[in-house]
Amino acid sequence: MPKRIGHVAIAVNNLEEAARFYKDVLGLKFSGIETITDQKTRAVFFKIGEASLELVQPTESDSALTKFLESRGPGIHHICFEVEDVEGEAKAILEKGAALVDAKARPGAHGTKVVFIHPKSTGGVLIELCERPKK
């Protein structure tokens, strides 16, 4: 069961250019740029209250995010819900008949484990489930 909204992700073509708006116009502070090799993306996070805003840019022409940008253009890409046990949540979602993008959890930003729920099961919204590393 989701604990809270972790972040809302916005797909961009140019991470540095997009980040300038959030830093210079809105005055948000970013935590630096991180490359998520497994997902072929680079991301920057802006903390807003308990949640974050993530700007995400593809690093490879064959990434899923590149295909998203080509078909839909820049804009909201997904919403992330934090969970305690991403593998358990993924199994429960499959048992309830929803489709996952990922067959199993994979590495995400900040050392997290993530799985994505396919938009065809959610009314058109890509949903990420994220488990933070245990301290």
N, CA, C and O atoms as CSV, one atom per row, in Angstrom:
chain,resi,resn,atom,element,x,y,z
A,1,MET,N,N,0.847,-1.171,0.000
A,1,MET,CA,C,0.000,0.000,0.000
A,1,MET,C,C,0.898,1.241,0.000
A,1,MET,O,O,1.832,1.328,0.798
A,2,PRO,N,N,0.624,2.191,-0.881
A,2,PRO,CA,C,1.439,3.411,-0.918
A,2,PRO,C,C,1.406,4.160,0.412
A,2,PRO,O,O,0.360,4.289,1.048
A,3,LYS,N,N,2.599,4.660,0.821
A,3,LYS,CA,C,2.732,5.445,2.049
A,3,LYS,C,C,2.512,6.927,1.771
A,3,LYS,O,O,1.889,7.635,2.563
A,4,ARG,N,N,3.034,7.384,0.633
A,4,ARG,CA,C,2.942,8.797,0.282
A,4,ARG,C,C,3.378,8.976,-1.159
A,4,ARG,O,O,3.921,8.059,-1.775
A,5,ILE,N,N,3.135,10.160,-1.688
A,5,ILE,CA,C,3.659,10.490,-3.012
A,5,ILE,C,C,5.142,10.772,-2.848
A,5,ILE,O,O,5.539,11.612,-2.041
A,6,GLY,N,N,5.951,10.071,-3.613
A,6,GLY,CA,C,7.394,10.280,-3.571
A,6,GLY,C,C,7.803,11.448,-4.449
A,6,GLY,O,O,8.504,12.362,-4.015
A,7,HIS,N,N,7.343,11.398,-5.709
A,7,HIS,CA,C,7.647,12.481,-6.637
A,7,HIS,C,C,6.712,12.437,-7.841
A,7,HIS,O,O,6.040,11.442,-8.111
A,8,VAL,N,N,6.703,13.542,-8.536
A,8,VAL,CA,C,6.059,13.641,-9.841
A,8,VAL,C,C,7.191,13.901,-10.827
A,8,VAL,O,O,8.005,14.802,-10.625
A,9,ALA,N,N,7.239,13.110,-11.890
A,9,ALA,CA,C,8.325,13.218,-12.861
A,9,ALA,C,C,7.862,13.942,-14.120
A,9,ALA,O,O,6.767,13.706,-14.630
A,10,ILE,N,N,8.717,14.821,-14.599
A,10,ILE,CA,C,8.461,15.571,-15.822
A,10,ILE,C,C,9.548,15.212,-16.823
A,10,ILE,O,O,10.735,15.387,-16.545
A,11,ALA,N,N,9.147,14.712,-17.987
A,11,ALA,CA,C,10.085,14.374,-19.055
A,11,ALA,C,C,10.518,15.654,-19.760
A,11,ALA,O,O,9.684,16.490,-20.108
A,12,VAL,N,N,11.826,15.803,-19.971
A,12,VAL,CA,C,12.370,16.991,-20.630
A,12,VAL,C,C,13.391,16.562,-21.676
A,12,VAL,O,O,13.963,15.475,-21.605
A,13,ASN,N,N,13.604,17.443,-22.646
A,13,ASN,CA,C,14.629,17.199,-23.659
A,13,ASN,C,C,16.005,17.663,-23.203
A,13,ASN,O,O,17.018,17.082,-23.592
A,14,ASN,N,N,16.047,18.711,-22.376
A,14,ASN,CA,C,17.305,19.276,-21.913
A,14,ASN,C,C,17.202,19.541,-20.415
A,14,ASN,O,O,16.531,20.479,-19.984
A,15,LEU,N,N,17.866,18.715,-19.640
A,15,LEU,CA,C,17.760,18.764,-18.190
A,15,LEU,C,C,18.230,20.099,-17.612
A,15,LEU,O,O,17.551,20.686,-16.770
A,16,GLU,N,N,19.378,20.574,-18.061
A,16,GLU,CA,C,19.920,21.813,-17.517
A,16,GLU,C,C,19.020,23.000,-17.834
A,16,GLU,O,O,18.778,23.848,-16.975
A,17,GLU,N,N,18.529,23.061,-19.058
A,17,GLU,CA,C,17.642,24.158,-19.464
A,17,GLU,C,C,16.335,24.127,-18.666
A,17,GLU,O,O,15.881,25.163,-18.179
A,18,ALA,N,N,15.744,22.965,-18.534
A,18,ALA,CA,C,14.495,22.844,-17.786
A,18,ALA,C,C,14.703,23.173,-16.307
A,18,ALA,O,O,13.856,23.818,-15.689
A,19,ALA,N,N,15.822,22.732,-15.743
A,19,ALA,CA,C,16.099,22.973,-14.326
A,19,ALA,C,C,16.228,24.461,-14.021
A,19,ALA,O,O,15.874,24.898,-12.927
A,20,ARG,N,N,16.728,25.239,-14.968
A,20,ARG,CA,C,16.874,26.688,-14.750
A,20,ARG,C,C,15.543,27.339,-14.387
A,20,ARG,O,O,15.502,28.214,-13.522
A,21,PHE,N,N,14.452,26.926,-15.036
A,21,PHE,CA,C,13.145,27.506,-14.712
A,21,PHE,C,C,12.800,27.250,-13.248
A,21,PHE,O,O,12.393,28.168,-12.535
A,22,TYR,N,N,12.957,26.026,-12.808
A,22,TYR,CA,C,12.571,25.670,-11.441
A,22,TYR,C,C,13.484,26.328,-10.404
A,22,TYR,O,O,13.039,26.664,-9.306
A,23,LYS,N,N,14.782,26.515,-10.760
A,23,LYS,CA,C,15.715,27.187,-9.856
A,23,LYS,C,C,15.535,28.708,-9.905
A,23,LYS,O,O,15.339,29.347,-8.871
A,24,ASP,N,N,15.602,29.276,-11.099
A,24,ASP,CA,C,15.648,30.733,-11.243
A,24,ASP,C,C,14.294,31.414,-11.123
A,24,ASP,O,O,14.201,32.507,-10.565
A,25,VAL,N,N,13.254,30.792,-11.634
A,25,VAL,CA,C,11.923,31.410,-11.612
A,25,VAL,C,C,11.162,31.037,-10.347
A,25,VAL,O,O,10.610,31.906,-9.672
A,26,LEU,N,N,11.130,29.738,-10.022
A,26,LEU,CA,C,10.378,29.296,-8.850
A,26,LEU,C,C,11.204,29.312,-7.563
A,26,LEU,O,O,10.643,29.244,-6.470
A,27,GLY,N,N,12.514,29.399,-7.683
A,27,GLY,CA,C,13.365,29.468,-6.506
A,27,GLY,C,C,13.577,28.152,-5.786
A,27,GLY,O,O,13.942,28.149,-4.611
A,28,LEU,N,N,13.356,27.034,-6.463
A,28,LEU,CA,C,13.550,25.727,-5.836
A,28,LEU,C,C,15.032,25.359,-5.833
A,28,LEU,O,O,15.783,25.774,-6.715
A,29,LYS,N,N,15.441,24.587,-4.847
A,29,LYS,CA,C,16.821,24.132,-4.749
A,29,LYS,C,C,16.906,22.691,-5.200
A,29,LYS,O,O,16.119,21.845,-4.774
A,30,PHE,N,N,17.877,22.415,-6.075
A,30,PHE,CA,C,17.989,21.044,-6.569
A,30,PHE,C,C,19.159,20.339,-5.922
A,30,PHE,O,O,20.088,20.963,-5.409
A,31,SER,N,N,19.088,19.019,-5.959
A,31,SER,CA,C,20.054,18.193,-5.249
A,31,SER,C,C,21.184,17.693,-6.131
A,31,SER,O,O,21.968,16.848,-5.698
A,32,GLY,N,N,21.289,18.186,-7.343
A,32,GLY,CA,C,22.308,17.710,-8.265
A,32,GLY,C,C,21.720,16.758,-9.287
A,32,GLY,O,O,20.562,16.351,-9.191
A,33,ILE,N,N,22.526,16.416,-10.250
A,33,ILE,CA,C,22.075,15.550,-11.340
A,33,ILE,C,C,22.567,14.134,-11.093
A,33,ILE,O,O,23.724,13.927,-10.725
A,34,GLU,N,N,21.694,13.163,-11.296
A,34,GLU,CA,C,22.023,11.751,-11.109
A,34,GLU,C,C,21.729,10.992,-12.394
A,34,GLU,O,O,20.695,11.214,-13.025
A,35,THR,N,N,22.627,10.104,-12.784
A,35,THR,CA,C,22.399,9.224,-13.928
A,35,THR,C,C,21.868,7.902,-13.417
A,35,THR,O,O,22.442,7.297,-12.512
A,36,ILE,N,N,20.750,7.451,-14.011
A,36,ILE,CA,C,20.168,6.158,-13.683
A,36,ILE,C,C,20.433,5.255,-14.889
A,36,ILE,O,O,19.630,5.185,-15.821
A,37,THR,N,N,21.554,4.579,-14.851
A,37,THR,CA,C,22.039,3.811,-15.997
A,37,THR,C,C,21.030,2.781,-16.470
A,37,THR,O,O,20.796,2.648,-17.672
A,38,ASP,N,N,20.429,2.050,-15.540
A,38,ASP,CA,C,19.488,0.985,-15.883
A,38,ASP,C,C,18.286,1.504,-16.668
A,38,ASP,O,O,17.711,0.782,-17.482
A,39,GLN,N,N,17.909,2.760,-16.421
A,39,GLN,CA,C,16.747,3.329,-17.101
A,39,GLN,C,C,17.139,4.248,-18.262
A,39,GLN,O,O,16.280,4.819,-18.933
A,40,LYS,N,N,18.458,4.380,-18.487
A,40,LYS,CA,C,18.981,5.212,-19.570
A,40,LYS,C,C,18.477,6.650,-19.453
A,40,LYS,O,O,18.003,7.242,-20.422
A,41,THR,N,N,18.593,7.196,-18.241
A,41,THR,CA,C,18.124,8.552,-17.975
A,41,THR,C,C,19.085,9.297,-17.061
A,41,THR,O,O,19.923,8.701,-16.384
A,42,ARG,N,N,18.940,10.620,-17.063
A,42,ARG,CA,C,19.554,11.505,-16.074
A,42,ARG,C,C,18.401,12.230,-15.406
A,42,ARG,O,O,17.400,12.544,-16.049
A,43,ALA,N,N,18.543,12.497,-14.114
A,43,ALA,CA,C,17.449,13.130,-13.383
A,43,ALA,C,C,17.981,14.145,-12.388
A,43,ALA,O,O,19.107,14.043,-11.902
A,44,VAL,N,N,17.145,15.118,-12.104
A,44,VAL,CA,C,17.406,16.076,-11.044
A,44,VAL,C,C,16.136,16.165,-10.207
A,44,VAL,O,O,15.027,16.157,-10.742
A,45,PHE,N,N,16.305,16.249,-8.896
A,45,PHE,CA,C,15.162,16.309,-7.987
A,45,PHE,C,C,15.126,17.649,-7.274
A,45,PHE,O,O,16.161,18.182,-6.872
A,46,PHE,N,N,13.934,18.181,-7.124
A,46,PHE,CA,C,13.676,19.381,-6.336
A,46,PHE,C,C,12.741,18.967,-5.208
A,46,PHE,O,O,11.649,18.459,-5.462
A,47,LYS,N,N,13.159,19.178,-3.976
A,47,LYS,CA,C,12.329,18.824,-2.815
A,47,LYS,C,C,11.252,19.886,-2.627
A,47,LYS,O,O,11.542,21.082,-2.626
A,48,ILE,N,N,10.012,19.443,-2.468
A,48,ILE,CA,C,8.885,20.343,-2.208
A,48,ILE,C,C,8.065,19.704,-1.096
A,48,ILE,O,O,7.331,18.745,-1.335
A,49,GLY,N,N,8.185,20.229,0.112
A,49,GLY,CA,C,7.504,19.612,1.244
A,49,GLY,C,C,8.028,18.205,1.442
A,49,GLY,O,O,9.240,17.988,1.460
A,50,GLU,N,N,7.124,17.248,1.590
A,50,GLU,CA,C,7.533,15.857,1.773
A,50,GLU,C,C,7.777,15.135,0.455
A,50,GLU,O,O,8.355,14.049,0.447
A,51,ALA,N,N,7.351,15.711,-0.645
A,51,ALA,CA,C,7.509,15.078,-1.957
A,51,ALA,C,C,8.601,15.800,-2.749
A,51,ALA,O,O,9.202,16.761,-2.270
A,52,SER,N,N,8.840,15.323,-3.956
A,52,SER,CA,C,9.828,15.932,-4.836
A,52,SER,C,C,9.252,16.073,-6.241
A,52,SER,O,O,8.288,15.408,-6.622
A,53,LEU,N,N,9.878,16.954,-6.980
A,53,LEU,CA,C,9.633,17.086,-8.405
A,53,LEU,C,C,10.884,16.550,-9.082
A,53,LEU,O,O,11.995,16.956,-8.742
A,54,GLU,N,N,10.717,15.652,-10.028
A,54,GLU,CA,C,11.847,15.064,-10.740
A,54,GLU,C,C,11.785,15.507,-12.198
A,54,GLU,O,O,10.756,15.354,-12.856
A,55,LEU,N,N,12.877,16.050,-12.692
A,55,LEU,CA,C,13.014,16.301,-14.123
A,55,LEU,C,C,13.869,15.164,-14.648
A,55,LEU,O,O,14.905,14.840,-14.068
A,56,VAL,N,N,13.438,14.557,-15.746
A,56,VAL,CA,C,14.134,13.382,-16.258
A,56,VAL,C,C,14.345,13.513,-17.764
A,56,VAL,O,O,13.433,13.865,-18.512
A,57,GLN,N,N,15.579,13.219,-18.187
A,57,GLN,CA,C,15.992,13.333,-19.587
A,57,GLN,C,C,16.599,12.006,-20.025
A,57,GLN,O,O,17.348,11.400,-19.259
A,58,PRO,N,N,16.298,11.537,-21.234
A,58,PRO,CA,C,16.914,10.299,-21.708
A,58,PRO,C,C,18.402,10.490,-21.993
A,58,PRO,O,O,18.837,11.583,-22.356
A,59,THR,N,N,19.179,9.413,-21.826
A,59,THR,CA,C,20.606,9.441,-22.163
A,59,THR,C,C,20.908,8.626,-23.411
A,59,THR,O,O,21.999,8.722,-23.973
A,60,GLU,N,N,19.950,7.831,-23.839
A,60,GLU,CA,C,20.144,6.962,-25.009
A,60,GLU,C,C,18.955,7.107,-25.956
A,60,GLU,O,O,17.825,7.318,-25.516
A,61,SER,N,N,19.214,6.995,-27.240
A,61,SER,CA,C,18.146,7.155,-28.231
A,61,SER,C,C,17.152,5.989,-28.220
A,61,SER,O,O,16.046,6.116,-28.745
A,62,ASP,N,N,17.537,4.857,-27.627
A,62,ASP,CA,C,16.631,3.708,-27.601
A,62,ASP,C,C,15.897,3.557,-26.263
A,62,ASP,O,O,15.293,2.516,-26.006
A,63,SER,N,N,15.945,4.577,-25.417
A,63,SER,CA,C,15.278,4.468,-24.114
A,63,SER,C,C,13.774,4.670,-24.253
A,63,SER,O,O,13.299,5.286,-25.207
A,64,ALA,N,N,13.042,4.144,-23.291
A,64,ALA,CA,C,11.587,4.332,-23.257
A,64,ALA,C,C,11.238,5.809,-23.143
A,64,ALA,O,O,10.236,6.255,-23.702
A,65,LEU,N,N,12.051,6.566,-22.430
A,65,LEU,CA,C,11.788,7.998,-22.274
A,65,LEU,C,C,11.962,8.747,-23.597
A,65,LEU,O,O,11.227,9.698,-23.866
A,66,THR,N,N,12.913,8.335,-24.419
A,66,THR,CA,C,13.067,8.943,-25.746
A,66,THR,C,C,11.806,8.727,-26.564
A,66,THR,O,O,11.320,9.649,-27.219
A,67,LYS,N,N,11.278,7.518,-26.528
A,67,LYS,CA,C,10.047,7.207,-27.266
A,67,LYS,C,C,8.882,8.043,-26.735
A,67,LYS,O,O,8.061,8.529,-27.512
A,68,PHE,N,N,8.808,8.209,-25.415
A,68,PHE,CA,C,7.768,9.036,-24.810
A,68,PHE,C,C,7.859,10.466,-25.327
A,68,PHE,O,O,6.852,11.036,-25.747
A,69,LEU,N,N,9.047,11.047,-25.302
A,69,LEU,CA,C,9.224,12.432,-25.755
A,69,LEU,C,C,8.907,12.582,-27.240
A,69,LEU,O,O,8.332,13.589,-27.652
A,70,GLU,N,N,9.275,11.597,-28.038
A,70,GLU,CA,C,8.986,11.653,-29.472
A,70,GLU,C,C,7.494,11.609,-29.756
A,70,GLU,O,O,7.018,12.271,-30.678
A,71,SER,N,N,6.754,10.835,-28.972
A,71,SER,CA,C,5.321,10.697,-29.241
A,71,SER,C,C,4.469,11.736,-28.514
A,71,SER,O,O,3.438,12.155,-29.039
A,72,ARG,N,N,4.875,12.156,-27.331
A,72,ARG,CA,C,4.043,13.060,-26.531
A,72,ARG,C,C,4.662,14.418,-26.272
A,72,ARG,O,O,3.954,15.372,-25.949
A,73,GLY,N,N,5.969,14.518,-26.409
A,73,GLY,CA,C,6.656,15.767,-26.100
A,73,GLY,C,C,6.899,15.904,-24.604
A,73,GLY,O,O,6.472,15.055,-23.822
A,74,PRO,N,N,7.585,16.977,-24.205
A,74,PRO,CA,C,7.870,17.195,-22.788
A,74,PRO,C,C,6.587,17.344,-21.974
A,74,PRO,O,O,5.573,17.832,-22.473
A,75,GLY,N,N,6.648,16.920,-20.724
A,75,GLY,CA,C,5.500,17.055,-19.837
A,75,GLY,C,C,5.508,15.992,-18.759
A,75,GLY,O,O,6.482,15.254,-18.603
A,76,ILE,N,N,4.427,15.920,-18.024
A,76,ILE,CA,C,4.354,14.959,-16.917
A,76,ILE,C,C,4.509,13.542,-17.459
A,76,ILE,O,O,3.812,13.135,-18.389
A,77,HIS,N,N,5.429,12.809,-16.865
A,77,HIS,CA,C,5.743,11.452,-17.304
A,77,HIS,C,C,5.137,10.398,-16.386
A,77,HIS,O,O,4.506,9.453,-16.858
A,78,HIS,N,N,5.327,10.554,-15.066
A,78,HIS,CA,C,4.770,9.566,-14.129
A,78,HIS,C,C,4.634,10.164,-12.738
A,78,HIS,O,O,5.184,11.221,-12.427
A,79,ILE,N,N,3.882,9.447,-11.916
A,79,ILE,CA,C,3.774,9.772,-10.507
A,79,ILE,C,C,4.336,8.594,-9.735
A,79,ILE,O,O,4.103,7.439,-10.091
A,80,CYS,N,N,5.078,8.890,-8.676
A,80,CYS,CA,C,5.721,7.848,-7.885
A,80,CYS,C,C,5.111,7.777,-6.495
A,80,CYS,O,O,4.955,8.793,-5.817
A,81,PHE,N,N,4.769,6.570,-6.083
A,81,PHE,CA,C,4.288,6.312,-4.735
A,81,PHE,C,C,5.349,5.522,-3.986
A,81,PHE,O,O,5.856,4.525,-4.501
A,82,GLU,N,N,5.690,5.952,-2.782
A,82,GLU,CA,C,6.625,5.198,-1.954
A,82,GLU,C,C,5.881,4.063,-1.260
A,82,GLU,O,O,4.756,4.227,-0.789
A,83,VAL,N,N,6.541,2.911,-1.211
A,83,VAL,CA,C,5.992,1.722,-0.557
A,83,VAL,C,C,7.066,1.106,0.332
A,83,VAL,O,O,8.253,1.389,0.169
A,84,GLU,N,N,6.647,0.266,1.269
A,84,GLU,CA,C,7.593,-0.412,2.164
A,84,GLU,C,C,8.315,-1.570,1.469
A,84,GLU,O,O,9.507,-1.784,1.692
A,85,ASP,N,N,7.586,-2.323,0.620
A,85,ASP,CA,C,8.109,-3.547,0.004
A,85,ASP,C,C,7.697,-3.565,-1.468
A,85,ASP,O,O,6.594,-4.003,-1.798
A,86,VAL,N,N,8.564,-3.099,-2.339
A,86,VAL,CA,C,8.199,-2.970,-3.750
A,86,VAL,C,C,7.925,-4.326,-4.397
A,86,VAL,O,O,7.016,-4.437,-5.220
A,87,GLU,N,N,8.694,-5.361,-4.042
A,87,GLU,CA,C,8.436,-6.683,-4.633
A,87,GLU,C,C,7.077,-7.225,-4.199
A,87,GLU,O,O,6.340,-7.781,-5.012
A,88,GLY,N,N,6.748,-7.065,-2.925
A,88,GLY,CA,C,5.444,-7.509,-2.429
A,88,GLY,C,C,4.298,-6.759,-3.074
A,88,GLY,O,O,3.272,-7.349,-3.412
A,89,GLU,N,N,4.470,-5.463,-3.243
A,89,GLU,CA,C,3.431,-4.652,-3.896
A,89,GLU,C,C,3.266,-5.066,-5.355
A,89,GLU,O,O,2.144,-5.173,-5.850
A,90,ALA,N,N,4.384,-5.298,-6.044
A,90,ALA,CA,C,4.318,-5.722,-7.442
A,90,ALA,C,C,3.575,-7.044,-7.579
A,90,ALA,O,O,2.748,-7.209,-8.476
A,91,LYS,N,N,3.870,-7.978,-6.693
A,91,LYS,CA,C,3.195,-9.287,-6.718
A,91,LYS,C,C,1.694,-9.112,-6.483
A,91,LYS,O,O,0.886,-9.719,-7.185
A,92,ALA,N,N,1.320,-8.298,-5.516
A,92,ALA,CA,C,-0.096,-8.069,-5.217
A,92,ALA,C,C,-0.811,-7.414,-6.386
A,92,ALA,O,O,-1.959,-7.751,-6.678
A,93,ILE,N,N,-0.152,-6.491,-7.053
A,93,ILE,CA,C,-0.747,-5.800,-8.205
A,93,ILE,C,C,-0.987,-6.786,-9.345
A,93,ILE,O,O,-2.040,-6.762,-9.982
A,94,LEU,N,N,-0.003,-7.656,-9.599
A,94,LEU,CA,C,-0.171,-8.675,-10.639
A,94,LEU,C,C,-1.316,-9.620,-10.306
A,94,LEU,O,O,-2.095,-9.991,-11.185
A,95,GLU,N,N,-1.422,-10.012,-9.031
A,95,GLU,CA,C,-2.500,-10.909,-8.603
A,95,GLU,C,C,-3.874,-10.274,-8.774
A,95,GLU,O,O,-4.869,-10.981,-8.935
A,96,LYS,N,N,-3.935,-8.963,-8.741
A,96,LYS,CA,C,-5.203,-8.248,-8.926
A,96,LYS,C,C,-5.489,-7.955,-10.395
A,96,LYS,O,O,-6.486,-7.308,-10.718
A,97,GLY,N,N,-4.609,-8.432,-11.297
A,97,GLY,CA,C,-4.867,-8.334,-12.723
A,97,GLY,C,C,-4.293,-7.124,-13.431
A,97,GLY,O,O,-4.561,-6.926,-14.616
A,98,ALA,N,N,-3.518,-6.316,-12.746
A,98,ALA,CA,C,-2.899,-5.160,-13.396
A,98,ALA,C,C,-1.592,-5.585,-14.060
A,98,ALA,O,O,-0.980,-6.580,-13.671
A,99,ALA,N,N,-1.179,-4.828,-15.054
A,99,ALA,CA,C,0.050,-5.135,-15.787
A,99,ALA,C,C,1.191,-4.247,-15.298
A,99,ALA,O,O,0.999,-3.073,-14.981
A,100,LEU,N,N,2.374,-4.837,-15.246
A,100,LEU,CA,C,3.573,-4.091,-14.885
A,100,LEU,C,C,4.432,-3.874,-16.121
A,100,LEU,O,O,4.430,-4.694,-17.039
A,101,VAL,N,N,5.161,-2.773,-16.142
A,101,VAL,CA,C,6.147,-2.536,-17.193
A,101,VAL,C,C,7.350,-3.435,-16.940
A,101,VAL,O,O,7.930,-3.990,-17.874
A,102,ASP,N,N,7.719,-3.572,-15.675
A,102,ASP,CA,C,8.897,-4.331,-15.281
A,102,ASP,C,C,8.497,-5.721,-14.790
A,102,ASP,O,O,7.509,-5.875,-14.071
A,103,ALA,N,N,9.270,-6.725,-15.185
A,103,ALA,CA,C,9.010,-8.074,-14.686
A,103,ALA,C,C,9.427,-8.198,-13.227
A,103,ALA,O,O,8.876,-9.009,-12.482
A,104,LYS,N,N,10.408,-7.384,-12.819
A,104,LYS,CA,C,10.860,-7.377,-11.433
A,104,LYS,C,C,11.399,-5.993,-11.107
A,104,LYS,O,O,11.634,-5.179,-12.001
A,105,ALA,N,N,11.593,-5.734,-9.822
A,105,ALA,CA,C,12.107,-4.439,-9.388
A,105,ALA,C,C,13.503,-4.212,-9.960
A,105,ALA,O,O,14.273,-5.152,-10.155
A,106,ARG,N,N,13.811,-2.943,-10.224
A,106,ARG,CA,C,15.127,-2.579,-10.743
A,106,ARG,C,C,15.646,-1.363,-9.995
A,106,ARG,O,O,14.890,-0.723,-9.264
A,107,PRO,N,N,16.918,-1.031,-10.162
A,107,PRO,CA,C,17.481,0.119,-9.450
A,107,PRO,C,C,16.887,1.439,-9.939
A,107,PRO,O,O,16.683,1.644,-11.136
A,108,GLY,N,N,16.616,2.325,-8.984
A,108,GLY,CA,C,16.140,3.667,-9.281
A,108,GLY,C,C,17.101,4.695,-8.705
A,108,GLY,O,O,18.176,4.345,-8.218
A,109,ALA,N,N,16.717,5.951,-8.760
A,109,ALA,CA,C,17.543,7.032,-8.229
A,109,ALA,C,C,17.682,6.905,-6.715
A,109,ALA,O,O,16.811,6.343,-6.050
A,110,HIS,N,N,18.764,7.421,-6.182
A,110,HIS,CA,C,19.019,7.487,-4.733
A,110,HIS,C,C,19.039,6.111,-4.076
A,110,HIS,O,O,18.688,5.987,-2.903
A,111,GLY,N,N,19.446,5.068,-4.818
A,111,GLY,CA,C,19.546,3.736,-4.243
A,111,GLY,C,C,18.222,3.029,-4.011
A,111,GLY,O,O,18.161,2.054,-3.262
A,112,THR,N,N,17.169,3.510,-4.641
A,112,THR,CA,C,15.852,2.904,-4.456
A,112,THR,C,C,15.685,1.669,-5.340
A,112,THR,O,O,16.469,1.433,-6.259
A,113,LYS,N,N,14.647,0.889,-5.042
A,113,LYS,CA,C,14.184,-0.192,-5.916
A,113,LYS,C,C,12.837,0.262,-6.452
A,113,LYS,O,O,11.993,0.740,-5.693
A,114,VAL,N,N,12.627,0.115,-7.768
A,114,VAL,CA,C,11.400,0.616,-8.381
A,114,VAL,C,C,10.776,-0.416,-9.303
A,114,VAL,O,O,11.441,-1.321,-9.807
A,115,VAL,N,N,9.485,-0.251,-9.505
A,115,VAL,CA,C,8.730,-1.013,-10.491
A,115,VAL,C,C,7.664,-0.066,-11.033
A,115,VAL,O,O,7.144,0.775,-10.301
A,116,PHE,N,N,7.343,-0.206,-12.309
A,116,PHE,CA,C,6.343,0.657,-12.932
A,116,PHE,C,C,5.084,-0.141,-13.274
A,116,PHE,O,O,5.161,-1.264,-13.772
A,117,ILE,N,N,3.938,0.454,-13.001
A,117,ILE,CA,C,2.644,-0.127,-13.373
A,117,ILE,C,C,2.282,0.427,-14.740
A,117,ILE,O,O,2.323,1.638,-14.959
A,118,HIS,N,N,1.929,-0.457,-15.656
A,118,HIS,CA,C,1.646,-0.055,-17.041
A,118,HIS,C,C,0.424,0.866,-17.107
A,118,HIS,O,O,-0.578,0.621,-16.434
A,119,PRO,N,N,0.510,1.923,-17.916
A,119,PRO,CA,C,-0.614,2.862,-18.045
A,119,PRO,C,C,-1.922,2.225,-18.520
A,119,PRO,O,O,-2.996,2.758,-18.241
A,120,LYS,N,N,-1.853,1.102,-19.227
A,120,LYS,CA,C,-3.095,0.467,-19.677
A,120,LYS,C,C,-3.906,-0.075,-18.497
A,120,LYS,O,O,-5.101,-0.337,-18.635
A,121,SER,N,N,-3.264,-0.244,-17.340
A,121,SER,CA,C,-3.967,-0.719,-16.146
A,121,SER,C,C,-4.427,0.409,-15.231
A,121,SER,O,O,-5.162,0.168,-14.273
A,122,THR,N,N,-4.006,1.630,-15.513
A,122,THR,CA,C,-4.240,2.740,-14.585
A,122,THR,C,C,-5.066,3.877,-15.179
A,122,THR,O,O,-5.167,4.949,-14.584
A,123,GLY,N,N,-5.648,3.648,-16.334
A,123,GLY,CA,C,-6.389,4.725,-16.980
A,123,GLY,C,C,-5.496,5.719,-17.694
A,123,GLY,O,O,-5.878,6.873,-17.889
A,124,GLY,N,N,-4.307,5.278,-18.086
A,124,GLY,CA,C,-3.430,6.126,-18.884
A,124,GLY,C,C,-2.300,6.803,-18.135
A,124,GLY,O,O,-1.553,7.573,-18.739
A,125,VAL,N,N,-2.144,6.549,-16.845
A,125,VAL,CA,C,-1.087,7.192,-16.053
A,125,VAL,C,C,-0.006,6.167,-15.735
A,125,VAL,O,O,-0.300,5.093,-15.211
A,126,LEU,N,N,1.242,6.497,-16.049
A,126,LEU,CA,C,2.354,5.644,-15.660
A,126,LEU,C,C,2.600,5.865,-14.172
A,126,LEU,O,O,2.786,7.000,-13.733
A,127,ILE,N,N,2.601,4.780,-13.397
A,127,ILE,CA,C,2.804,4.872,-11.951
A,127,ILE,C,C,4.052,4.083,-11.584
A,127,ILE,O,O,4.230,2.934,-11.987
A,128,GLU,N,N,4.902,4.729,-10.814
A,128,GLU,CA,C,6.103,4.099,-10.282
A,128,GLU,C,C,5.887,3.788,-8.800
A,128,GLU,O,O,5.375,4.618,-8.049
A,129,LEU,N,N,6.280,2.592,-8.396
A,129,LEU,CA,C,6.325,2.246,-6.977
A,129,LEU,C,C,7.799,2.225,-6.589
A,129,LEU,O,O,8.631,1.662,-7.301
A,130,CYS,N,N,8.112,2.840,-5.462
A,130,CYS,CA,C,9.501,3.044,-5.070
A,130,CYS,C,C,9.708,2.630,-3.620
A,130,CYS,O,O,8.949,3.028,-2.737
A,131,GLU,N,N,10.739,1.832,-3.382
A,131,GLU,CA,C,11.129,1.440,-2.023
A,131,GLU,C,C,12.479,2.077,-1.713
A,131,GLU,O,O,13.473,1.820,-2.393
A,132,ARG,N,N,12.498,2.907,-0.682
A,132,ARG,CA,C,13.754,3.548,-0.268
A,132,ARG,C,C,14.635,2.535,0.431
A,132,ARG,O,O,14.136,1.589,1.041
A,133,PRO,N,N,15.972,2.730,0.345
A,133,PRO,CA,C,16.869,1.806,1.039
A,133,PRO,C,C,16.632,1.831,2.542
A,133,PRO,O,O,16.312,2.873,3.115
A,134,LYS,N,N,16.790,0.683,3.167
A,134,LYS,CA,C,16.635,0.592,4.621
A,134,LYS,C,C,17.865,1.236,5.268
A,134,LYS,O,O,18.988,1.091,4.786
A,135,LYS,N,N,17.626,1.941,6.356
A,135,LYS,CA,C,18.742,2.619,7.051
A,135,LYS,C,C,19.379,1.723,8.059
A,135,LYS,O,O,20.327,2.127,8.732
